[in-house]
Amino acid sequence: MKEQQTPKYMQLKQEIISWIVTAQFKPHEKLPSENEIGKQFEMSRQTVRQALGDLEQEGWLYRVQGKGTFVSDQSAPERKNSSQGMTIGMITTHISDYIFPTIVRGVESSLRAVGARLLLASTDNEKDKEKDSLESMLREPLTGLIIEPTKSAEGNPNFNYFLALDALKIPYIMLNERYSDVDAPCLRVDDELGGYRAAEHLIKLGHTRIAGFFKTDDFQGVHRMRGFLRAHREQGLSVPPEYLLRYTTEEKQDKPMQALLAMLQREPEQRPTAIICYNDELAVKMLDIVRRAGLTVPEDLSLVGFDDANLATATEVKLTTVAHPKTEMGTDAVEMLLSMLDKQHQRRQTLDKVYDPQLVIRDSTKPPQS
């Protein structure tokens, strides 16, 4: 069956909305004339008029007789109908995987307590999907936004959408990390200290050959790796290049596992006696690699994860890991956003909330075999 094409006037509506939400045209700024728009997009004047008429009815535009069509103020009360209560958007890299359901539940329960509506979106850790999610959120009568950046260490190609949030006076906060070019309060774990404590724990047990596996397309992984290296440096230990693996989201399904398997196939005195993983999800996969190499955790290899996810205790070997305040972070995010919406608070700067990373010691670590 042949797929139906989107009508031209709908395509034009989407384009004009994109102009507005990315602040290419600001509130009360005049749009090009119908003739100019028709010429730019090679559309009839009737098609342009239909698109503009729809957008006027939906509250995006308004007309002034004899002067033209102008952009409505999207922060005005008619766009944020107070009778419907607050609408809070939340964009995360994932919704149903790993620790994210727990964070979302913390947000959801706190919003329900104040009668607010939650709009959820996921980027699947892809920049283009983050753009789509931001644009979609900006079309809603948002009261505020909670967002986890996508691949935070790889820059922010969607910067214009954050400018649009500022222009529309929509307060927003960031979870886990923040883009370096965005001035927004952030709730995050002290990841560098977490990486430091994980490595320090192993070093105190007597391990001197510790391998680290870190996903470095986000700042969380970069900071965890930095803490890992600092712990070694302060103890006078060096990390051989082959013991430090950096990988991206696209490589996470195979590169770390292949690298560990290669390490474990070396002679006993050349292979690591312990490893630290970017998160518990990777650590559980590494358990399978250790078994495949004919070794066991922690007898042959100590293993540390990060986040204290449900996965950490779901295997026969309970993982030593660094805790992430999942539910607490979700609850605190709502509290922070609500305080930013408080008119009495608006003149004060909202400070970051940084959580102290606690090491949870379980069965996957022990002193190395002599």
Phi, psi and omega in degrees: 000132184286132181287132181286139179278145176295131179305149185299322182293329177291319177300318180293321177303313181299320181294316182292321176299321178298320176303317186288312186288340175263012174062026172291328171237123186268166179308135178070011176272141184281136175279161171302159181291165178302319180297317181295318179294316179301319179292319181297320185254006179055051179235155179289159179296328179296319178296316179297317182296322179296316180296314181294323178297317177299315183293330176292317178296325182278357175092006180280329186229163169216152181255147172238118185307126177080356182243328178130197183250134186235159179278130177289158174279106185289348177268002181288158184303326183294338177272338180241075186298108185295338180293341178269001182076187181279145174240113181252127176267150176220122178243120177235166179292326175217159179245316190257002184249152167058233185271354189293322177302324180292319177297315181298320179298322177298319178294312186299314183294322179292321179290322179299324182296335180251011176073026180264155179262141179249128173252123184253143174213151180234141179261351186053028181058038177237133184298319181297322179289330174296318178301313180298319181294317179297316180296318179297317179297322183290346176276350181266159177283068187291139171267326180193168184220137173247126185222135170261121183295150179264120181047062188301335182277357183254023176086178188228082179292349182258026184305323182301329181289330176286326173296323179295320176301317178297316182297325181273002179057040176262112180292144179215151177230162182243146180252142173071318176200177176219154174293144184292340182260007182249128180264085180220146176296151187224140172252121185207157171279148172286085188294326179295317178295325177297315177297323178296312183294326178296313180291320180300319179302314181291321180296319178294333176285347178111004179282133176239347177246088184244126178263145178238138180235111188228132175275115191249020171271000169233155184293335177302311179295321179299314182291321178297320178295320180298318178295320176303313182290322181295320179299319178295314183299316182293336178265007179072023179253146175255155178249112177300142181308324182287351178265000181238112181247124173252138182215167181253172178305318183292339183262358191292340183281341184222321188301311181297320182293319179296319181294318180294318180301318178296320179297318185284348178272359177282174175296148185310320183284353181252353183260158180292153175259353179204153176223150174242131183252150178306321177204176182293327179302315177291319183301320179295321177293325179293331176302320179295322179295319179299316178298318181298330179278002179078022182244172180228154175252129006260007186302313182261334186208121174279149188221129178236134176254197180208134173113340183050051176286170175304329179301331186297334180243012184270349181258172180293334174258115181282128190278135162288134187205172176254128187286145173244131185279065192305296182295318180300320180297318179298316179295315181295327180298316179295316180300318180295316182294318179296324178293327177290332179281342179292120184302326180291339184268341192299336180277349181263148178281133177272124183270154175298154170246118183245125183267140178283121184281117181265132177279127178253109185268123178233220192267356189269004178229142175199168178301149179293154176294140180288000000 
